[in-house]
Amino acid sequence: MLRQGVFVLAGVLSASLGLKGFLIPTGFIDGGVTGVSLLLATTTGLPLSVWLPIINVPFIIVGLTQLGRGFAARTSLAILGLALVVGFVDFPIVTKDLFLTALFGGFFLGAGIGLAMRGGAVLDGTEIAALLISRRTAMIRVGDVILAFNVVLFTVAMAVLGVEAALYSIVTYLSAARTVDFVVHGIEEYTAITIVSAESAAIREAITGDLGRGVTVYKGRGGLTNAEQEILFCVVTRLEIDRVRSIAHGIDKGAFIVSHALADVDGGVVKRSTLQLQK
C-alpha cells in the first residue's frame, strides 16, 4: 500500500510539473482526457484544475463497475491530487523554447502517468475506456481506440489552437506516450527471441549458462529439407538482445534469429539469479 502511494504521489508531482512548468504557459495539449481538459481550459477560461476531475468522473465510474473499488479509489485520489497540485502549487516556467516545451512537457507528463500506473491508478481516463472497448470487441485493440480518439482530438485542436500549436501538441503526445511505455516497462521490457541453428545444443547451454535465462526447445522440420531440427525460444530484456545474438552467431554464423517485443511476461525464468547478477 505504501509503495503504491509513493508511486502515485511521484506521478502526480511529475505530471503537475509537465503541465504547469511546460504545457499550460504555451497552450499546448496532450492526447487523451488530459488533452481534452487542457483544450477546454484554453477555450473556456475555467482552470485545468476544474476540468480534470469533471472530465474524468465518467471514466472513474466505469472503472468502479468494471475494474473494482480499489482501482477506482486510487484513481480518484490520484486525479484529485493532480487537480489540487495544479490548482494551488506554483511551478516555474522551465523554458520558453517551444520544441523543448513540447518535448519535456510530454516527458514529465508521461512519467507521471506511468508512475501512477505502477501505483495501480491512472491519471487519464482514456486508458480505462480503451481497455473496456477492446474487451467487448475482439477486432479492436486498446491502441486502436486511443489512436482514433487522439486523431479526432488533434484535428479539433488544429481548428481551435492553430496548426502550429497542434503540431507541437502532437510532439508532446508522442513524447508522453513513449515515456509512459518506458516507465511502466522500464529497461526490462522483454523481447522474445527464436533461434534456429544446427548448433542449438551449444547455443542453449551458452544462453542458460552465461545469461541465466530459461530456454524452451521446440521440435521442428525444415521447410525445404524436411529435416528435423531444434528451435530455441527464450525471453530476455532489450539490453540483452545483442548479447544473445553474439552468443548465437559466435557459435553458428548462419543461425537464423527472429526477435519481437512482448506486451507482458509472467512466470518462468525471466529473472537472473543473484549469483549471476553479481558476475
C-alpha positions in Angstrom: 0.0 0.0 0.0 2.8 2.4 0.9 4.7 1.5 -2.3 1.6 2.3 -4.4 1.1 5.6 -2.6 4.7 6.6 -3.3 4.3 5.8 -7.0 1.0 7.7 -7.2 2.4 10.8 -5.4 5.5 10.9 -7.5 3.3 10.6 -10.6 1.1 13.5 -9.5 4.1 15.7 -8.9 5.8 14.8 -12.2 2.6 15.3 -14.2 2.0 18.6 -12.5 5.5 19.8 -13.4 4.8 18.8 -17.0 1.5 20.7 -17.1 2.4 23.9 -15.2 6.1 24.1 -16.0 5.7 23.5 -19.7 2.3 23.0 -21.3 -0.1 25.4 -19.7 2.0 28.5 -20.3 2.3 27.8 -24.0 -1.3 26.4 -24.6 0.0 23.0 -25.8 -2.1 19.9 -25.1 -1.5 16.2 -24.7 -3.6 13.4 -26.0 -6.4 11.6 -24.2 -8.7 13.0 -21.5 -5.9 15.3 -20.2 -5.7 16.8 -23.7 -9.4 17.4 -23.7 -9.2 19.1 -20.3 -6.3 21.3 -21.5 -8.2 22.2 -24.6 -11.3 23.1 -22.6 -9.2 25.1 -20.1 -7.7 27.1 -23.0 -11.1 27.8 -24.7 -13.5 28.3 -21.8 -11.4 30.2 -19.2 -12.1 27.7 -16.4 -8.9 26.4 -14.9 -7.5 23.0 -15.7 -7.8 22.0 -12.0 -11.6 22.2 -12.5 -11.8 20.3 -15.8 -9.5 17.4 -14.8 -11.9 15.9 -12.3 -15.0 16.8 -14.2 -13.9 15.1 -17.5 -12.5 12.0 -15.6 -15.6 11.4 -13.5 -17.4 9.2 -16.1 -14.3 7.1 -16.6 -13.9 6.6 -12.9 -17.5 5.4 -12.6 -16.9 2.9 -15.4 -13.7 1.8 -13.7 -15.6 1.3 -10.4 -18.1 -1.0 -12.0 -15.7 -2.9 -14.3 -12.2 -2.8 -12.6 -13.0 -2.8 -8.9 -13.3 -0.4 -6.0 -9.6 -0.4 -5.2 -8.7 0.8 -8.6 -11.4 3.4 -8.7 -10.4 4.7 -5.2 -6.7 5.0 -6.1 -7.6 6.7 -9.4 -10.0 9.1 -7.8 -7.3 10.2 -5.2 -4.7 10.4 -7.9 -6.8 12.7 -10.2 -8.0 14.8 -7.3 -4.4 15.1 -6.1 -3.3 16.2 -9.6 -6.1 18.8 -9.7 -5.2 20.2 -6.3 -1.5 20.4 -7.1 -2.1 22.0 -10.5 -4.5 24.5 -8.9 -2.6 25.5 -5.8 1.1 24.7 -6.3 3.3 27.1 -8.3 5.9 25.7 -10.7 8.5 27.8 -12.6 8.3 28.0 -16.3 11.3 26.0 -17.3 11.9 27.1 -20.8 10.4 29.4 -23.5 11.7 27.3 -26.4 8.6 25.8 -28.0 10.1 22.5 -29.1 11.7 21.9 -25.7 8.4 22.7 -24.1 6.6 20.2 -26.2 9.2 17.5 -25.7 9.9 17.8 -22.0 6.3 18.7 -21.1 5.3 15.4 -22.7 8.2 13.7 -20.9 7.2 14.8 -17.4 3.5 14.3 -18.0 4.2 10.8 -19.4 6.4 9.9 -16.5 3.7 11.0 -14.1 1.1 8.9 -15.9 3.4 5.9 -15.9 4.3 6.2 -12.2 0.7 6.4 -11.3 0.0 3.3 -13.4 2.8 1.5 -11.5 0.9 2.5 -8.3 -2.3 0.9 -9.6 -4.1 4.1 -10.7 -4.4 6.2 -13.8 -4.3 10.0 -14.3 -6.1 9.8 -17.6 -9.4 8.1 -18.1 -8.8 7.3 -21.8 -6.9 4.1 -20.9 -10.0 2.8 -19.0 -12.3 3.4 -21.9 -10.0 1.9 -24.4 -9.4 -1.2 -22.3 -13.1 -1.8 -21.9 -14.0 -1.2 -25.5 -11.2 -3.6 -26.6 -12.6 -6.3 -24.2 -16.0 -6.1 -25.8 -14.8 -6.0 -29.4 -12.2 -8.6 -30.3 -11.3 -6.8 -33.6 -10.4 -3.5 -31.8 -7.2 -3.2 -29.7 -6.5 -0.7 -26.9 -4.0 1.1 -29.1 -6.6 1.5 -31.9 -9.1 3.1 -29.6 -6.5 5.6 -28.2 -5.2 6.4 -31.6 -8.7 7.1 -33.0 -9.6 9.3 -30.0 -6.4 11.3 -30.4 -6.8 11.7 -34.2 -10.2 13.4 -33.5 -8.7 15.4 -30.6 -5.8 16.8 -32.6 -8.0 17.5 -35.6 -10.2 19.7 -33.4 -7.0 21.2 -31.8 -5.9 22.4 -35.3 -9.1 24.3 -35.7 -9.1 25.8 -32.2 -5.4 26.3 -31.4 -4.0 26.6 -34.9 -1.9 24.2 -36.9 1.5 25.1 -35.3 0.3 24.6 -31.8 -1.5 21.4 -32.7 1.7 20.0 -34.3 3.7 20.9 -31.2 1.0 19.2 -29.2 1.4 16.0 -31.2 5.1 16.1 -30.3 4.0 16.4 -26.7 1.7 13.4 -27.1 4.4 11.2 -28.7 6.9 12.1 -26.0 4.4 11.3 -23.3 3.4 8.0 -24.8 6.9 6.8 -25.2 7.8 7.9 -21.6 4.7 6.1 -20.3 5.9 2.9 -22.0 9.4 3.2 -20.6 8.3 4.0 -17.1 5.8 1.1 -17.0 8.0 -1.5 -18.6 11.4 0.0 -17.7 14.7 -1.2 -19.1 13.4 -4.7 -18.5 10.9 -4.5 -21.4 11.0 -8.1 -22.6 11.7 -9.4 -26.0 11.1 -12.9 -27.3 13.9 -14.5 -29.4 13.6 -17.5 -31.7 16.8 -19.2 -32.9 17.1 -21.9 -35.5 20.5 -23.5 -35.8 22.2 -26.8 -36.3 24.3 -25.9 -33.2 21.2 -25.4 -31.0 22.6 -27.5 -28.1 25.7 -25.4 -27.7 23.7 -22.1 -28.1 21.2 -23.3 -25.5 23.9 -24.1 -23.0 25.6 -20.7 -23.6 22.4 -18.8 -23.1 21.4 -20.7 -19.9 24.9 -20.6 -18.6 26.1 -17.1 -19.4 22.8 -15.2 -19.2 20.9 -17.3 -16.7 17.9 -17.2 -19.0 15.5 -20.1 -19.5 15.3 -21.6 -23.0 12.4 -23.6 -24.4 13.3 -26.2 -27.1 10.8 -26.9 -29.8 11.0 -29.8 -32.3 10.5 -28.7 -35.9 11.2 -29.6 -39.5 13.0 -27.6 -42.2 10.6 -26.4 -44.9 13.0 -27.2 -47.7 15.0 -30.1 -46.3 12.2 -31.7 -44.2 15.0 -32.5 -41.7 14.2 -32.5 -38.0 15.8 -29.7 -36.0 15.6 -28.0 -32.7 14.1 -24.5 -32.4 15.2 -22.4 -29.4 12.9 -19.8 -27.8 13.9 -17.5 -25.0 12.8 -14.3 -23.3 15.3 -11.6 -22.5 15.4 -7.9 -21.7 16.1 -5.5 -24.5 19.6 -4.8 -23.0 20.4 -8.5 -23.6 19.3 -8.8 -27.2 22.7 -8.1 -28.7 24.3 -10.5 -26.2 22.1 -13.3 -27.3 22.8 -12.5 -31.0 26.5 -12.5 -30.2 26.3 -15.9 -28.5 24.3 -17.5 -31.3 26.4 -16.1 -34.1 29.6 -16.8 -32.2 28.7 -20.5 -32.3 26.9 -20.6 -35.6 27.4 -17.7 -38.0 24.5 -18.9 -40.1 22.0 -19.1 -37.2 18.5 -17.8 -38.0 17.3 -15.4 -35.4 13.9 -13.7 -35.0 13.0 -11.3 -32.2 9.9 -9.4 -31.3 8.7 -7.3 -28.4 6.4 -8.7 -25.8 3.5 -6.8 -24.2 3.8 -8.7 -20.9 5.7 -11.6 -19.3 4.9 -13.5 -16.2 6.4 -16.6 -14.6 9.2 -18.8 -15.9 12.8 -18.0 -15.7 12.8 -14.3 -16.6 14.9 -13.1 -13.7 18.5 -13.9 -13.3 19.7 -15.4 -10.0 21.6 -13.2 -7.5 24.8 -15.1 -8.2 24.5 -14.5 -12.0 23.8 -10.8 -11.4 27.0 -10.5 -9.4 29.1 -11.8 -12.2 
